[in-house]
Amino acid sequence: MLKSNLRDVRQRSKDETGEIQGMIYPQLQGRDYEPLSPGNPMFLTFDG
């Protein structure tokens, strides 16, 4: 189940042509294995 959820997250960071539209939210960098809370941002889009 986790593997398919990660795949879904990766797809949401791309547009319909497959171009990457964002990056990992800066406050999450380097915080591997810490819990995420529903509603907290995961990505920051390049267009703001």
C-alpha positions in Angstrom: 0.0 0.0 0.0 2.8 2.5 0.8 4.5 1.9 -2.5 1.3 2.8 -4.5 0.8 5.9 -2.3 4.3 7.1 -3.1 3.6 6.6 -6.8 0.5 8.7 -6.5 2.4 11.5 -4.8 5.1 11.5 -7.5 2.5 11.7 -10.2 0.8 14.7 -8.5 4.1 16.7 -8.8 4.0 16.4 -12.6 1.8 18.0 -15.3 -0.1 16.1 -18.0 3.1 16.0 -20.2 5.2 14.5 -17.4 7.1 17.7 -16.6 8.0 18.2 -12.9 6.0 21.1 -11.5 7.4 21.3 -8.0 9.8 20.1 -5.3 9.6 18.7 -1.8 8.5 21.4 0.6 11.7 22.9 2.1 10.8 22.2 5.7 10.6 18.5 5.0 14.1 18.3 3.6 16.3 16.1 5.8 13.5 15.0 8.0 13.2 11.4 6.7 11.0 9.0 8.7 9.2 11.8 10.6 5.4 11.5 10.5 3.4 13.6 8.1 0.1 15.1 9.2 -2.9 15.3 6.9 -3.1 18.8 5.4 0.5 19.7 5.8 2.2 20.7 2.6 4.4 18.2 0.9 5.3 20.0 -2.4 6.1 23.5 -3.4 5.2 24.3 -7.0 7.6 26.3 -9.1 4.9 28.8 -10.1 4.2 29.7 -6.4 
